[in-house]
Amino acid sequence: MRKNKNKSGSVSIQVVQKVKRKNKVFKTIGIAHTKREEDLLILLAHNEIERLKGVPSLFIEHDDLVVEGFVGSISNEHLQNVGAELILARIYQKIGFPVGGSRDYFKSLVLCRLVCPGSKLKTLEYFKKHLNLDISVYSIYRYLDQVDQSLKPSIEKITFEYTKKLLNGQIGVVFYDMTTLYFEASEPDDYRIPGFNKDGKHQHPQIMIGLLVSNHGYPIGYQIFEGNTSETKTLIPVLESFQKKFDIDRPIIVADAAMLSQINIDGLGKHGYHYILGGRVKNETEALKQQVIALNVVEGQPQEVKSKNGRLIVSYSSSRAKKDEKNREKGLKRLEAKVKNGKLNKDQINNRGYNKYLKLEGEAKVSIDYQKYTADKVWDGLKGYVTNTKLSKEEIIGQYSQLWQIEKAFRISKTDLRIRPVYHRLKNRIEAHICLCFAAYTVYKELERLLAVNQIKLSPEKALNEIKEIKQLKYTLPKSKEIKTKILKPTQEQEWLLNMKI
């Protein structure tokens, strides 16, 4: 074995053979640029000499040192997280979302929401670990500024068509709800306006987002509103926009009791929509409430009466009754504590929540009306549904029971995809951020469906955790200098996901 120093400073490791008293280069093992590479090539040279002699190696540690030397040469720069590109990118493209050119930025930002959600600064971590790219946060901001107005309708159209395909071309029922998205450390403006916030962030500027999903929670579309927009004023505009964009027949609208304003009901009827809305039975007229009580509804046998807005379906659930009773007891205990501490006055006597159990004694003393509290037990376990459809009572309750899908959609968006809080200030960046999250939710739902189809017993959350840990090693062969890649041995769960049929 011979070390030959080159002019460049590198060292050639060679196997030489003495022929007629002269050294002849039999084989060049490789060129070393570092001490670690030199040690490794020397070991390879000794192994080659032993192989040529036909003598089994007496020094087994040589082989171990070769492996050890190779492992020691691996750094974090040689490892790359590739799960998102190998699995999620295929789902993204199957849905039909845009790729190529500047659209690859959009794809990367969508996949980032799934495996590395957070602020755009945190997004840099995704580009480094998953794409092996060092980029500036300003590159992301510049891209968001360049996102044209056609992107949202394009993404929405692609999503709608894919959802329609999954439902065999029929979108007969849609579920609607809305929520608030608040902004961190930002002054309000004409778009981001303080208002009632479901997360208790009343001091923060916010916007409202209305979301439409179909059966199974597959996404359809969304609409953004100013921060102080009332929920009851959003339903009809979203539906009209949805119909106009996609040119479809009027679907049956399913929404919770918060949407049940008389303005909404009148608007739905006026525009020819069929609806199933959560009904607040206790808020009906006295005459109608007496009719409901007289029904004596039992579990599994829903009943109905006529109301001014159509059919009022009433069902009973024993589990719901226990929950209602427990909530009333909690409310009563809170009131009793406040009465005992003298923290209530006549201004608190109203019909809001459990304050309806309060009454005024004499001129100043506030007490609890226990007769009213006991009388309310008759409503425990009862649930109302207002509809103008001709569906059976069971079908109406079944459709309304699917409303949890949209609640799940918001929960996924807020927790897994971290759609909130929003750190952007400019309107176009805010809209681009929400568009990214909407596309990410679509990929999430398709991943959920594919896990079920492929009978992989993992939740989407656990699957995403496995996907983001799939790593690839990039290395250079010492002799040929050929650059190669190899996926590190996956776990059982990762192997399922890599072999998943998409």
Rosetta blueprint (number, residue, H / E / L):
1 M L
2 R E
3 K E
4 N E
5 K E
6 N L
7 K L
8 S L
9 G L
10 S L
11 V E
12 S E
13 I E
14 Q E
15 V E
16 V E
17 Q E
18 K E
19 V E
20 K L
21 R L
22 K E
23 N E
24 K E
25 V E
26 F E
27 K E
28 T E
29 I E
30 G E
31 I E
32 A E
33 H L
34 T L
35 K H
36 R H
37 E H
38 E H
39 D H
40 L H
41 L H
42 I H
43 L H
44 L H
45 A H
46 H H
47 N H
48 E H
49 I H
50 E H
51 R H
52 L H
53 K H
54 G L
55 V L
56 P L
57 S L
58 L L
59 F L
60 I L
61 E H
62 H H
63 D H
64 D H
65 L H
66 V H
67 V H
68 E H
69 G H
70 F H
71 V H
72 G H
73 S L
74 I L
75 S L
76 N H
77 E H
78 H H
79 L E
80 Q E
81 N E
82 V L
83 G H
84 A H
85 E H
86 L H
87 I H
88 L H
89 A H
90 R H
91 I H
92 Y H
93 Q H
94 K H
95 I H
96 G L
97 F L
98 P L
99 V L
100 G L
101 G L
102 S L
103 R H
104 D H
105 Y H
106 F H
107 K H
108 S H
109 L H
110 V H
111 L H
112 C H
113 R H
114 L H
115 V H
116 C L
117 P L
118 G L
119 S L
120 K H
121 L H
122 K H
123 T H
124 L H
125 E H
126 Y H
127 F H
128 K H
129 K H
130 H H
131 L H
132 N L
133 L L
134 D L
135 I L
136 S L
137 V H
138 Y H
139 S H
140 I H
141 Y H
142 R H
143 Y H
144 L H
145 D H
146 Q H
147 V L
148 D L
149 Q L
150 S L
151 L H
152 K H
153 P H
154 S H
155 I H
156 E H
157 K H
158 I H
159 T H
160 F H
161 E H
162 Y H
163 T H
164 K H
165 K H
166 L H
167 L L
168 N L
169 G L
170 Q L
171 I L
172 G L
173 V E
174 V E
175 F E
176 Y E
177 D E
178 M E
179 T E
180 T E
181 L E
182 Y E
183 F E
184 E L
185 A L
186 S L
187 E L
188 P L
189 D L
190 D L
191 Y L
192 R L
193 I L
194 P L
195 G L
196 F L
197 N L
198 K L
199 D L
200 G L
201 K L
202 H L
203 Q L
204 H L
205 P L
206 Q E
207 I E
208 M E
209 I E
210 G E
211 L E
212 L E
213 V E
214 S L
215 N H
216 H H
217 G H
218 Y L
219 P E
220 I E
221 G E
222 Y E
223 Q E
224 I E
225 F E
226 E E
227 G L
228 N L
229 T L
230 S L
231 E H
232 T H
233 K H
234 T L
235 L H
236 I H
237 P H
238 V H
239 L H
240 E H
241 S H
242 F H
243 Q H
244 K H
245 K H
246 F H
247 D L
248 I L
249 D L
250 R L
251 P L
252 I E
253 I E
254 V E
255 A E
256 D L
257 A H
258 A H
259 M H
260 L L
261 S L
262 Q H
263 I H
264 N H
265 I H
266 D H
267 G H
268 L H
269 G H
270 K H
271 H L
272 G L
273 Y L
274 H E
275 Y E
276 I E
277 L E
278 G E
279 G E
280 R L
281 V H
282 K H
283 N H
284 E L
285 T L
286 E H
287 A H
288 L H
289 K H
290 Q H
291 Q H
292 V H
293 I H
294 A H
295 L L
296 N L
297 V L
298 V E
299 E L
300 G L
301 Q E
302 P L
303 Q E
304 E E
305 V E
306 K E
307 S E
308 K L
309 N L
310 G E
311 R E
312 L E
313 I E
314 V E
315 S E
316 Y E
317 S L
318 S H
319 S H
320 R H
321 A H
322 K H
323 K H
324 D H
325 E H
326 K H
327 N H
328 R H
329 E H
330 K H
331 G H
332 L H
333 K H
334 R H
335 L H
336 E H
337 A H
338 K H
339 V H
340 K H
341 N L
342 G L
343 K L
344 L L
345 N L
346 K H
347 D H
348 Q H
349 I L
350 N L
351 N L
352 R L
353 G H
354 Y H
355 N H
356 K H
357 Y H
358 L E
359 K E
360 L E
361 E E
362 G L
363 E L
364 A L
365 K E
366 V E
367 S E
368 I E
369 D L
370 Y H
371 Q H
372 K H
373 Y H
374 T H
375 A H
376 D H
377 K H
378 V H
379 W H
380 D L
381 G L
382 L E
383 K E
384 G E
385 Y E
386 V E
387 T E
388 N L
389 T L
390 K L
391 L L
392 S L
393 K H
394 E H
395 E H
396 I H
397 I H
398 G H
399 Q H
400 Y H
401 S H
402 Q L
403 L L
404 W H
405 Q H
406 I H
407 E H
408 K H
409 A H
410 F H
411 R H
412 I H
413 S H
414 K H
415 T H
416 D L
417 L L
418 R L
419 I L
420 R L
421 P L
422 V E
423 Y L
424 H L
425 R L
426 L L
427 K H
428 N H
429 R H
430 I H
431 E H
432 A H
433 H H
434 I H
435 C H
436 L H
437 C H
438 F H
439 A H
440 A H
441 Y H
442 T H
443 V H
444 Y H
445 K H
446 E H
447 L H
448 E H
449 R H
450 L H
451 L H
452 A H
453 V H
454 N L
455 Q L
456 I L
457 K L
458 L L
459 S L
460 P H
461 E H
462 K H
463 A H
464 L H
465 N H
466 E H
467 I H
468 K L
469 E L
470 I L
471 K E
472 Q E
473 L E
474 K E
475 Y E
476 T E
477 L L
478 P L
479 K L
480 S L
481 K L
482 E L
483 I E
484 K E
485 T E
486 K E
487 I E
488 L L
489 K L
490 P L
491 T L
492 Q H
493 E H
494 Q H
495 E H
496 W H
497 L H
498 L H
499 N L
500 M L
501 K L
502 I L
